[in-house]
Protein backbone atom coordinates (compact mmCIF):
# COMPACT_ATOMS: atom_id res chain seq x y z
CA UNK A 1 0.00 0.00 0.00
CA UNK A 2 2.75 2.58 0.74
CA UNK A 3 4.11 1.88 -2.75
CA UNK A 4 0.82 3.01 -4.31
CA UNK A 5 0.81 6.21 -2.22
CA UNK A 6 4.36 6.91 -3.33
CA UNK A 7 3.37 6.27 -6.94
CA UNK A 8 0.43 8.71 -6.62
CA UNK A 9 2.73 11.33 -5.08
CA UNK A 10 5.22 10.80 -7.88
CA UNK A 11 2.59 11.26 -10.59
CA UNK A 12 1.29 14.47 -8.98
CA UNK A 13 4.76 15.99 -8.74
CA UNK A 14 5.79 14.87 -12.22
CA UNK A 15 2.66 16.51 -13.66
CA UNK A 16 3.32 19.67 -11.65
CA UNK A 17 6.99 19.81 -12.65
CA UNK A 18 6.10 19.37 -16.30
CA UNK A 19 3.53 22.18 -16.06
CA UNK A 20 6.49 24.44 -15.25
CA UNK A 21 8.55 22.90 -18.05
CA UNK A 22 5.70 23.56 -20.48
CA UNK A 23 5.19 27.18 -19.42
CA UNK A 24 8.69 28.52 -18.78
CA UNK A 25 9.83 28.27 -22.42
CA UNK A 26 6.58 30.03 -23.37
CA UNK A 27 7.70 32.90 -21.14
CA UNK A 28 11.00 32.82 -23.04
CA UNK A 29 9.03 33.32 -26.28
CA UNK A 30 7.43 36.40 -24.75
CA UNK A 31 10.74 37.68 -23.38
CA UNK A 32 12.38 37.30 -26.78
CA UNK A 33 9.58 39.43 -28.28
CA UNK A 34 9.86 42.31 -25.76
CA UNK A 35 10.84 45.61 -27.34
CA UNK A 36 14.18 46.96 -26.03
CA UNK A 37 12.53 50.05 -24.50
CA UNK A 38 9.79 48.08 -22.70
CA UNK A 39 11.54 47.73 -19.34
CA UNK A 40 8.40 47.18 -17.24
CA UNK A 41 7.19 44.32 -19.44
CA UNK A 42 10.63 42.71 -19.44
CA UNK A 43 10.95 42.96 -15.65
CA UNK A 44 7.45 41.53 -15.11
CA UNK A 45 8.19 38.55 -17.39
CA UNK A 46 11.56 37.99 -15.71
CA UNK A 47 9.90 38.04 -12.30
CA UNK A 48 7.30 35.50 -13.44
CA UNK A 49 9.94 33.29 -15.07
CA UNK A 50 12.20 33.42 -12.00
CA UNK A 51 9.39 32.47 -9.63
CA UNK A 52 8.25 29.66 -11.93
CA UNK A 53 11.81 28.32 -12.27
CA UNK A 54 12.32 28.26 -8.49
CA UNK A 55 8.92 26.62 -7.91
CA UNK A 56 9.58 24.07 -10.68
CA UNK A 57 12.95 23.27 -9.17
CA UNK A 58 11.30 22.25 -5.89
CA UNK A 59 8.75 20.16 -7.76
CA UNK A 60 11.57 18.47 -9.69
CA UNK A 61 13.38 17.52 -6.48
CA UNK A 62 10.26 15.92 -4.97
CA UNK A 63 9.43 14.17 -8.27
CA UNK A 64 12.95 12.75 -8.53
CA UNK A 65 13.06 11.66 -4.88
CA UNK A 66 9.68 9.93 -5.13
CA UNK A 67 10.82 8.33 -8.40
CA UNK A 68 13.95 7.08 -6.68
CA UNK A 69 11.77 5.59 -3.94
CA UNK A 70 9.69 3.81 -6.59
CA UNK A 71 12.81 2.58 -8.34
CA UNK A 72 14.26 1.23 -5.10
CA UNK A 73 10.93 -0.50 -4.43
CA UNK A 74 11.02 -2.04 -7.90
CA UNK A 75 12.55 -5.50 -8.14
CA UNK A 76 15.99 -4.26 -9.16
CA UNK A 77 17.51 -7.71 -9.16
CA UNK A 78 15.13 -8.78 -11.90
CA UNK A 79 16.74 -6.17 -14.16
CA UNK A 80 19.65 -8.58 -14.61
CA UNK A 81 17.45 -11.12 -16.30
CA UNK A 82 15.14 -13.87 -15.37
CA UNK A 83 11.60 -12.52 -15.55
CA UNK A 84 11.71 -10.69 -18.87
CA UNK A 85 13.07 -7.59 -20.56
CA UNK A 86 13.27 -4.28 -18.75
CA UNK A 87 14.69 -2.09 -21.49
CA UNK A 88 11.75 0.28 -21.08
CA UNK A 89 12.98 1.22 -17.60
CA UNK A 90 16.47 1.99 -18.84
CA UNK A 91 14.98 4.05 -21.67
CA UNK A 92 12.72 5.88 -19.21
CA UNK A 93 15.64 6.69 -16.89
CA UNK A 94 17.61 8.00 -19.88
CA UNK A 95 14.65 10.20 -20.80
CA UNK A 96 14.41 11.43 -17.19
CA UNK A 97 18.08 12.43 -17.37
CA UNK A 98 17.26 14.39 -20.55
CA UNK A 99 14.36 16.12 -18.77
CA UNK A 100 16.67 17.14 -15.92
CA UNK A 101 19.07 18.47 -18.55
CA UNK A 102 16.20 20.41 -20.16
CA UNK A 103 15.33 21.86 -16.74
CA UNK A 104 18.94 22.94 -16.15
CA UNK A 105 19.12 24.39 -19.66
CA UNK A 106 16.00 26.45 -18.92
CA UNK A 107 17.79 27.86 -15.90
CA UNK A 108 20.76 28.82 -18.08
CA UNK A 109 18.48 30.43 -20.65
CA UNK A 110 16.76 32.44 -17.92
CA UNK A 111 20.17 33.67 -16.82
CA UNK A 112 20.85 34.88 -20.36
CA UNK A 113 17.58 36.81 -20.35
CA UNK A 114 18.42 38.37 -16.98
CA UNK A 115 21.83 39.46 -18.29
CA UNK A 116 20.29 40.46 -21.64
CA UNK A 117 22.69 38.17 -23.47
CA UNK A 118 20.16 35.87 -25.12
CA UNK A 119 20.84 35.26 -28.80
CA UNK A 120 17.79 33.29 -29.92
CA UNK A 121 14.65 34.51 -31.66
CA UNK A 122 11.11 34.01 -30.42
CA UNK A 123 10.67 31.49 -33.26
CA UNK A 124 13.53 29.38 -31.91
CA UNK A 125 11.93 29.42 -28.45
CA UNK A 126 8.58 28.34 -29.97
CA UNK A 127 10.28 25.20 -31.31
CA UNK A 128 12.33 24.72 -28.12
CA UNK A 129 9.06 24.86 -26.16
CA UNK A 130 8.00 21.56 -27.75
CA UNK A 131 10.96 19.67 -26.27
CA UNK A 132 9.26 19.12 -22.93
CA UNK A 133 6.10 17.84 -24.63
CA UNK A 134 8.08 15.30 -26.66
CA UNK A 135 10.02 14.13 -23.60
CA UNK A 136 6.82 13.84 -21.56
CA UNK A 137 5.11 11.81 -24.31
CA UNK A 138 8.10 9.49 -24.66
CA UNK A 139 8.24 8.85 -20.90
CA UNK A 140 4.51 8.11 -20.73
CA UNK A 141 4.88 5.62 -23.59
CA UNK A 142 7.79 3.90 -21.84
CA UNK A 143 5.87 3.58 -18.56
CA UNK A 144 2.47 2.60 -19.95
CA UNK A 145 3.30 0.61 -23.10
CA UNK A 146 6.69 -0.79 -22.00
CA UNK A 147 7.63 -1.40 -25.66
CA UNK A 148 10.81 -3.32 -24.82
C-alpha positions as CSV (number, residue, x, y, z in Angstrom):
1,X,0.0,0.0,0.0
2,X,2.7,2.6,0.7
3,X,4.1,1.9,-2.8
4,X,0.8,3.0,-4.3
5,X,0.8,6.2,-2.2
6,X,4.4,6.9,-3.3
7,X,3.4,6.3,-6.9
8,X,0.4,8.7,-6.6
9,X,2.7,11.3,-5.1
10,X,5.2,10.8,-7.9
11,X,2.6,11.3,-10.6
12,X,1.3,14.5,-9.0
13,X,4.8,16.0,-8.7
14,X,5.8,14.9,-12.2
15,X,2.7,16.5,-13.7
16,X,3.3,19.7,-11.7
17,X,7.0,19.8,-12.7
18,X,6.1,19.4,-16.3
19,X,3.5,22.2,-16.1
20,X,6.5,24.4,-15.3
21,X,8.5,22.9,-18.0
22,X,5.7,23.6,-20.5
23,X,5.2,27.2,-19.4
24,X,8.7,28.5,-18.8
25,X,9.8,28.3,-22.4
26,X,6.6,30.0,-23.4
27,X,7.7,32.9,-21.1
28,X,11.0,32.8,-23.0
29,X,9.0,33.3,-26.3
30,X,7.4,36.4,-24.8
31,X,10.7,37.7,-23.4
32,X,12.4,37.3,-26.8
33,X,9.6,39.4,-28.3
34,X,9.9,42.3,-25.8
35,X,10.8,45.6,-27.3
36,X,14.2,47.0,-26.0
37,X,12.5,50.0,-24.5
38,X,9.8,48.1,-22.7
39,X,11.5,47.7,-19.3
40,X,8.4,47.2,-17.2
41,X,7.2,44.3,-19.4
42,X,10.6,42.7,-19.4
43,X,10.9,43.0,-15.7
44,X,7.4,41.5,-15.1
45,X,8.2,38.6,-17.4
46,X,11.6,38.0,-15.7
47,X,9.9,38.0,-12.3
48,X,7.3,35.5,-13.4
49,X,9.9,33.3,-15.1
50,X,12.2,33.4,-12.0
51,X,9.4,32.5,-9.6
52,X,8.3,29.7,-11.9
53,X,11.8,28.3,-12.3
54,X,12.3,28.3,-8.5
55,X,8.9,26.6,-7.9
56,X,9.6,24.1,-10.7
57,X,13.0,23.3,-9.2
58,X,11.3,22.2,-5.9
59,X,8.7,20.2,-7.8
60,X,11.6,18.5,-9.7
61,X,13.4,17.5,-6.5
62,X,10.3,15.9,-5.0
63,X,9.4,14.2,-8.3
64,X,13.0,12.7,-8.5
65,X,13.1,11.7,-4.9
66,X,9.7,9.9,-5.1
67,X,10.8,8.3,-8.4
68,X,14.0,7.1,-6.7
69,X,11.8,5.6,-3.9
70,X,9.7,3.8,-6.6
71,X,12.8,2.6,-8.3
72,X,14.3,1.2,-5.1
73,X,10.9,-0.5,-4.4
74,X,11.0,-2.0,-7.9
75,X,12.5,-5.5,-8.1
76,X,16.0,-4.3,-9.2
77,X,17.5,-7.7,-9.2
78,X,15.1,-8.8,-11.9
79,X,16.7,-6.2,-14.2
80,X,19.7,-8.6,-14.6
81,X,17.5,-11.1,-16.3
82,X,15.1,-13.9,-15.4
83,X,11.6,-12.5,-15.6
84,X,11.7,-10.7,-18.9
85,X,13.1,-7.6,-20.6
86,X,13.3,-4.3,-18.8
87,X,14.7,-2.1,-21.5
88,X,11.8,0.3,-21.1
89,X,13.0,1.2,-17.6
90,X,16.5,2.0,-18.8
91,X,15.0,4.1,-21.7
92,X,12.7,5.9,-19.2
93,X,15.6,6.7,-16.9
94,X,17.6,8.0,-19.9
95,X,14.7,10.2,-20.8
96,X,14.4,11.4,-17.2
97,X,18.1,12.4,-17.4
98,X,17.3,14.4,-20.6
99,X,14.4,16.1,-18.8
100,X,16.7,17.1,-15.9
101,X,19.1,18.5,-18.6
102,X,16.2,20.4,-20.2
103,X,15.3,21.9,-16.7
104,X,18.9,22.9,-16.2
105,X,19.1,24.4,-19.7
106,X,16.0,26.5,-18.9
107,X,17.8,27.9,-15.9
108,X,20.8,28.8,-18.1
109,X,18.5,30.4,-20.7
110,X,16.8,32.4,-17.9
111,X,20.2,33.7,-16.8
112,X,20.9,34.9,-20.4
113,X,17.6,36.8,-20.4
114,X,18.4,38.4,-17.0
115,X,21.8,39.5,-18.3
116,X,20.3,40.5,-21.6
117,X,22.7,38.2,-23.5
118,X,20.2,35.9,-25.1
119,X,20.8,35.3,-28.8
120,X,17.8,33.3,-29.9
121,X,14.6,34.5,-31.7
122,X,11.1,34.0,-30.4
123,X,10.7,31.5,-33.3
124,X,13.5,29.4,-31.9
125,X,11.9,29.4,-28.5
126,X,8.6,28.3,-30.0
127,X,10.3,25.2,-31.3
128,X,12.3,24.7,-28.1
129,X,9.1,24.9,-26.2
130,X,8.0,21.6,-27.7
131,X,11.0,19.7,-26.3
132,X,9.3,19.1,-22.9
133,X,6.1,17.8,-24.6
134,X,8.1,15.3,-26.7
135,X,10.0,14.1,-23.6
136,X,6.8,13.8,-21.6
137,X,5.1,11.8,-24.3
138,X,8.1,9.5,-24.7
139,X,8.2,8.8,-20.9
140,X,4.5,8.1,-20.7
141,X,4.9,5.6,-23.6
142,X,7.8,3.9,-21.8
143,X,5.9,3.6,-18.6
144,X,2.5,2.6,-20.0
145,X,3.3,0.6,-23.1
146,X,6.7,-0.8,-22.0
147,X,7.6,-1.4,-25.7
148,X,10.8,-3.3,-24.8
